[in-house]
Amino acid sequence: MGFADSWNRRECVKAAVYTQYGLPDVLHIEEVAKPTPKDDEVLIKVAAVSVNRSDRENLTGKPLYARIGGLLKPRHQILGSDIAGRVEMAGRNITQFHPGDEVFGHILTYTGGFAEYVCVPEQALALKPASMTFEEVAAIPEAGLIALQGIRDKGQVQPGQQVLINGAGGGAGSFAVQLAKFYGAVVTGVDHSGKLDFLRSLGADHVIDYTREDFTTTGKQYDLILDLAAYRSVFAYARALRPKGRYFMVGGSVATLLQMVLLGPWMRSKHIRLLVVHPNANDLVFLTGLYEESRVVPMIDSRYPLREVALALRYLGEGHAKGKVVITVEQNDNTEYSPQHSSS
Ligand SMILES: NC(=O)c1ccc[n+]([C@@H]2O[C@H](COP(=O)([O-])OP(=O)(O)OC[C@H]3O[C@@H](n4cnc5c(N)ncnc54)[C@H](OP(=O)(O)O)[C@@H]3O)[C@@H](O)[C@H]2O)c1
């Protein structure tokens, strides 16, 4: 059998593909070859995948650090890192999962999830609790891990501490507000005016509209600042920290990132650093445990079908989303999309 024959015999599946950086219109639904798992991978039939700011950054190639691995053209052509679905096939070395298992996880390369099938390394996956939907668990990985590792591990938040979350109304921020409250902090959430009621509903004690007030110039100081949208100087952040306070940049501008790396370690008595999130299946299990105790809930703003991934990314970029946007890949009779955002 020749190469052409074997290619023709490979099963094809749908995926949202892009071959150049740009706005969401560069994404198209195409038939691609169904992926085959390597020995340490699991093939998953995707039921839901959530949309992250990082997907949009990798789509547009902005900020510049989103082009690592592909300066002029994207290295990977299918985005989507936070998947949930059923195991269809397990590679030779897989011990934990079996066909039919319902799983979810974060793909470290940020790729492959906007598709009907994806291959994922075993260590990135956790079992979906029966009490949660595929959409709910797909909303957790990247945003939940940023929040947990920022608030619990790096932030080491203690009851009564003052915690400020900048960019609190988005994916990671909506988890971070709930987690900071869970650990007993007094929480200030910062976002634009359209998201302030949402922040209060998550438990924020104080809110700041960043379009009207700069939290680094109010004179108030915090024990921990978790910054999902860092655009200021390290000196401004140092000013807003209590002595021995901690600041962590998660996302923002290249200029601020360079300052963090070059100047952060030299700031006296203030801990100003980058937070690099680590995929961790135990942390995913921890977060679903908090859901089952009704402590932390994935906040899903809207749902889109796979054919409307581009619309979902556009919606996220327009600054409407309160919490997470989710793509429902496997449709069933109960699937309900957000009518105001979807043509279905
Ligand atoms: N360090 C790491 O390891 C790591 C890993 C993954 C992702 N990330 C980064 O984490 C960041 C946050 O992710 P996410 O999924 O939570 O994003 P998101 O859902 O877009 O949330 C960001 C929030 O910040 C708001 N915002 C925008 N500009 C702001 C400003 N100047 N001041 C205060 N708030 C502002 C946004 O409002 P609008 O909706 O109006 O824009 C949005 O509500 C992204 O930049 C992503 O690349 C970092």
The ligand as an SDF file (V2000), in Angstrom:
LIG
                    3D

 48 52  0  0  0  0  0  0  0  0999 V2000
    2.4180   32.9480   33.6080 N   0  0  0  0  0  0  0  0  0  0  0  0
    1.9100   31.8270   33.1150 C   0  0  0  0  0  0  0  0  0  0  0  0
    2.4360   30.7290   33.3230 O   0  0  0  0  0  0  0  0  0  0  0  0
    0.6600   31.8970   32.2950 C   0  0  0  0  0  0  0  0  0  0  0  0
    0.0570   30.7280   31.8230 C   0  0  0  0  0  0  0  0  0  0  0  0
   -1.1090   30.8450   31.0820 C   0  0  0  0  0  0  0  0  0  0  0  0
   -1.6600   32.0880   30.8170 C   0  0  0  0  0  0  0  0  0  0  0  0
   -1.0320   33.2020   31.2870 N   0  0  0  0  0  0  0  0  0  0  0  0
   -1.5840   34.5690   31.0790 C   0  0  0  0  0  0  0  0  0  0  0  0
   -2.5110   34.8710   32.0880 O   0  0  0  0  0  0  0  0  0  0  0  0
   -3.2270   36.0460   31.6590 C   0  0  0  0  0  0  0  0  0  0  0  0
   -4.6520   36.0580   32.2120 C   0  0  0  0  0  0  0  0  0  0  0  0
   -5.3620   34.9850   31.6890 O   0  0  0  0  0  0  0  0  0  0  0  0
   -6.9570   34.8870   31.7780 P   0  0  0  0  0  0  0  0  0  0  0  0
   -7.3060   33.6360   31.0210 O   0  0  0  0  0  0  0  0  0  0  0  0
   -7.4350   35.0650   33.1500 O   0  0  0  0  0  0  0  0  0  0  0  0
   -7.3740   36.1540   30.9000 O   0  0  0  0  0  0  0  0  0  0  0  0
   -8.8200   36.8470   30.7920 P   0  0  0  0  0  0  0  0  0  0  0  0
   -9.8760   35.8210   30.9810 O   0  0  0  0  0  0  0  0  0  0  0  0
   -8.7980   37.6180   29.5290 O   0  0  0  0  0  0  0  0  0  0  0  0
   -8.8510   37.8350   32.0600 O   0  0  0  0  0  0  0  0  0  0  0  0
   -8.0820   39.0170   32.1190 C   0  0  0  0  0  0  0  0  0  0  0  0
   -8.9780   40.1010   32.7420 C   0  0  0  0  0  0  0  0  0  0  0  0
   -8.1910   41.2830   32.9010 O   0  0  0  0  0  0  0  0  0  0  0  0
   -8.9820   42.4010   32.4510 C   0  0  0  0  0  0  0  0  0  0  0  0
   -8.0930   43.4970   32.0740 N   0  0  0  0  0  0  0  0  0  0  0  0
   -7.6580   43.8690   30.8330 C   0  0  0  0  0  0  0  0  0  0  0  0
   -6.8540   44.9530   30.9440 N   0  0  0  0  0  0  0  0  0  0  0  0
   -6.7810   45.2610   32.2630 C   0  0  0  0  0  0  0  0  0  0  0  0
   -6.1070   46.2710   32.9980 C   0  0  0  0  0  0  0  0  0  0  0  0
   -5.3400   47.1950   32.3900 N   0  0  0  0  0  0  0  0  0  0  0  0
   -6.2430   46.2880   34.3310 N   0  0  0  0  0  0  0  0  0  0  0  0
   -7.0200   45.3790   34.9730 C   0  0  0  0  0  0  0  0  0  0  0  0
   -7.7040   44.3950   34.3210 N   0  0  0  0  0  0  0  0  0  0  0  0
   -7.5690   44.3410   32.9870 C   0  0  0  0  0  0  0  0  0  0  0  0
   -9.7360   41.8090   31.2930 C   0  0  0  0  0  0  0  0  0  0  0  0
  -10.8190   42.6110   30.9460 O   0  0  0  0  0  0  0  0  0  0  0  0
  -11.3360   42.6250   29.4110 P   0  0  0  0  0  0  0  0  0  0  0  0
  -12.2080   41.4260   29.2870 O   0  0  0  0  0  0  0  0  0  0  0  0
  -12.0130   43.9030   29.2920 O   0  0  0  0  0  0  0  0  0  0  0  0
  -10.1170   42.5440   28.5260 O   0  0  0  0  0  0  0  0  0  0  0  0
  -10.1570   40.4580   31.8550 C   0  0  0  0  0  0  0  0  0  0  0  0
  -11.3190   40.5710   32.6620 O   0  0  0  0  0  0  0  0  0  0  0  0
   -3.1090   36.0630   30.1290 C   0  0  0  0  0  0  0  0  0  0  0  0
   -2.3380   37.1690   29.7300 O   0  0  0  0  0  0  0  0  0  0  0  0
   -2.3710   34.7670   29.8140 C   0  0  0  0  0  0  0  0  0  0  0  0
   -1.5150   34.8570   28.7260 O   0  0  0  0  0  0  0  0  0  0  0  0
    0.1000   33.1190   32.0140 C   0  0  0  0  0  0  0  0  0  0  0  0
  1  2  1  0
  2  3  2  0
  2  4  1  0
  4  5  1  0
  4 48  2  0
  5  6  2  0
  6  7  1  0
  7  8  2  0
  8  9  1  0
  8 48  1  0
  9 10  1  0
  9 46  1  0
 10 11  1  0
 11 12  1  0
 11 44  1  0
 12 13  1  0
 13 14  1  0
 14 15  2  0
 14 16  1  0
 14 17  1  0
 17 18  1  0
 18 19  2  0
 18 20  1  0
 18 21  1  0
 21 22  1  0
 22 23  1  0
 23 24  1  0
 23 42  1  0
 24 25  1  0
 25 26  1  0
 25 36  1  0
 26 27  1  0
 26 35  1  0
 27 28  2  0
 28 29  1  0
 29 30  1  0
 29 35  2  0
 30 31  1  0
 30 32  2  0
 32 33  1  0
 33 34  2  0
 34 35  1  0
 36 37  1  0
 36 42  1  0
 37 38  1  0
 38 39  2  0
 38 40  1  0
 38 41  1  0
 42 43  1  0
 44 45  1  0
 44 46  1  0
 46 47  1  0
M  CHG  2   8   1  16  -1
M  END
$$$$
